[in-house]
Amino acid sequence: MDQRKRRARVQVKELANRVQKAVDEGADSAESIHKKVANLPLDVLEQMKILEGAVKDLRTIQERSIGAVYNLVREINHEVNRLAKETLSEGRSAPRKTRPRKKGAAKRKAPPAQATT
């Protein structure tokens, strides 16, 4: 039985790692697309020589802010993975679900309220 539990924990940890990697790759892709789309209007504005310097500053700010958002997504993803592994290594398990009531089992009703006079 211990072997089964250990094997199950290893499998869950491996799954957690695969999920983390997939989320990170998804964040990388989304960030790349986001930056490309966000740069389109700046490309047009940059063609106006008078706005060239301002657009350069805007690009820098935009890159930093978009990067910060996706870095936060990655940080949260890594923290969730760490907590999942920590929980598994400590041997804690998720709370058990309550058992479903058997068919035909009567619900317990509260006694009727008594009238006070």
N, C-alpha and C positions, 0 to 999 in steps of 0.2 A: 504493500500500500504506500509506503514512503517513497518508493521508486516512482510510482504513478504520480504522486503529488509533485515530486521534484521535476519529473519530465513535463508535467502540465505547467509548472512555474516557468521552466525554461522556454516552453513553447509560447507562453503568454509574453514573456520578456522579449523573445524574438519577434513576436507579432507587434509589440509596442515599438520596437526599433524600426520595423518595416513601416509602420504607420507614421512614425516621426520622420523617417526619410521621405515618404510620399508627401507629407504636409510641407516639409522644407522645399522639396522640388516644386511643388505646386506654388508655394510662396515665391520662389525664384522666377518661375514662369509668369505668374501674375504681375510681379514687380517689373519684369522686363516689358511686358505688354503695356502696363500702366505708364511707364516712362516714355515708351514710343508714342503712345496716343497723346500724352500730355505735351510732348514736344512739337506736335504738328502745328498748333497755333503759334508757337514761338518761332518755328522755322519761317512762317509767313511774316511775322513781325520783324524778324531779323533782317529780312531783305530791305527793310526801310532803314537806310544808313543812319538816320537821326536817332533811331531806337536801339541801335546795335549794342551800346554799352549797357543800357537798362535791361535788354533781353538776356545778356550774359549774366547779369546779377540775378534775374528771375530764374534762369536755368539752374544756377547754383542753389538757390533757395528751394526750388522745386525738387531737385535731386535729393537734397538733404531730407526734406519733409516726406517724400515718398519712401525713401530708404528707411527712415525712422519707423514708419508704419509697418513695413514688412519685417524689419528687425524685431519689432515688438511681437509680431505674429510668431516668428521663429523662437524667440525667448519663451513665450507662453507654451509653445509646442514642446520645447526641451524640458521645461519645468513639469509639464503634465507627464512626460515620459519618466522623468526622475522620480516623481511621486508614485507613479504606477510601479516602478521597479522597487522603490523603497517599501511600499506596502506589501508587495509580493515577498521580498526578502525577509521581512519581519514575520511572515506567515499569517498576517491578518487576512481575513476574508471579508467579502462583502456581506452586509447584513442579509440574513435569510428572509426570503419572502414568506408571508403568511400563507398557510395552506388554504386552498380554496375549500369552501364549505361543500359538504356532501350534498348530492341531489336529494331533495326531500327533507333536508334538515330544516327544522323550523327556526325562524329568527326569534331571538329572545326579545320580548317586548317589555318596555318599562311598565310597571304597574300604573293603572290609571290614577290621575291626580285626584286627591280627595278634596271635596269642597269644604271650605272653612266658613263658619258662620260667626 
